[in-house]
Amino acid sequence: MGRLAAVDAQTYWMAATIPSDQFLLYAFAGPVPDVPAVVRALRERARRCPDFRLRIQDRGPGYPRWVRGDVAAQQTVVHPVPGRWADLLDAVARLVDDQLDPRAMAWRLHVFPEVEDIPGGGDGVVAVLQVAHALADGVRSLALAAWLFGRDTPVAPVAPPRPLEPLALPLRACRAARTHRQLVRDTTTGVVAPPPDSCPVLSCNNRPEGRRRIRTVVRPRVRIPGPTVTVGVLAAVADALAGYLRERGEDPSRLGAEVPMAKAGQRRARNHFGNVGVGLYPALPFAERAARVADELAMRRRRAAHPAMAAADRAFAAMPGPLLRWGVAQFDPTLRSPTVTGNTVLSSVNRGPADLRFGSAAAVLTAGFPALSPMMGLTHGVHGIGDTVTISIYAAESAVADIDSYAARLAAALDP
């Protein structure tokens, strides 16, 4: 199967310090008479996709390797009935405490039968696919979930790194340095935008401590304001978060968000994305704010497409395994910074048409919950399936003490 790509190995090693498992929630409307039979069928379907059979083998000082095994029965878990939708969200928040060890399993499916009050769906079944981040980023994990729940599009393979790739490091480092100098010139002349300014740390950047909670706001896609769903929700988050912080005596005038963005070019690793920072401009009227956010996202996308970025990625991909492992070990999660890329994270993914099924039940909504980190106590997920968009709020009590108040503000801000 070959070794892990450098960025995937870094993600795997960092997960021991900052938990990063992804949780992809899918809600299916309608009764499912025989849940165990459906779960067995899903395990059989997983066996037909090579990625669902992967594990990590980590021996020696170099890179870990992907190895293939079978889909184990313990990779599907049927939980006791959580009751109503709010109880389900509490149960999902508790799942974060049990992170995967991808040496044993790189994914796990949690099934919650007979959930009541699913927004827009009434009673039904909720399935949560837990995926180790080393196995897949957001785009690739949705492809895995889509395959599992009945979509016939195969998950495209990722070619493993070449065995002698570290020998190319000197040449790639020279190319990266040369293209970086070009990036500096292009920034000076205005061909590409400069990097975004950092944001002052606010209480939502507090270290995650205390109870972790999830809330959701569900809207038809046509009711999301703005030129795109992502921009509209970012503009609404600016309004809601600024108001919440002002009420607590903080200054949100330089509020910003960190937004994961798929990288341009050929996928050479399972994680093929980068994070960009955008200002949120809470003082501007909604329409003007949305326009500014859209412009910033476009500028960040153009900068990310500069040849210097691809050259830097290619140089990083050639990093010798022992050196990268040593570098990851130097990370100190207790250190704090007075500035951050963003005061919150907003991850936005369109998960396609509502063609997924759990047995006889059809998908009615999907959600996701970007992981918290030492400098990020509040994150947002924006996930659409069919004509329904779910905005998820995931926060630690130390960062957002009154999550219901904040959720109400966000719901109101989405209806300007």
Buried (B, 14 or more C-beta within 10 A) or exposed (E): EEBBBBBBBBBBBBBEBBBBBBBBBBBBBBEBEEBEEBBEEBBEBBEEBEBBBBBBBBEEEBBBBBEEEEBEEEBBBBBEEBBEBBBBBBBBBEBBEEBBEBBEBBBBBBBBBBBBBBBBBEBBBBBBBBBBBBBBBBBBBBBBBBBBBBBEEEBEEBEBBEEEBBEBBEEBBEBBEEBBEBBEEBBEEEEBBEEBEBBBBBBBBBBBEEEBBBBBBBBEBEEBBBEBBBBBBBBBBBBBBBBBBEEEEBEBEBBBBBBBBBBEEEBBBBBBBBBBBBBBBBEBEBEEBBBBBBEBBEBBBEBBEBBBBBBBBBBBBBBBBEEBBEEBEEEEEEEEEEEBBBBBBBBBBBBBEBBBBBBEBBBBBBBBBBBBBBBBBBBBBBBBBBEBBBBBBBBBBBBBBBBEBBBBBBBBBBEB
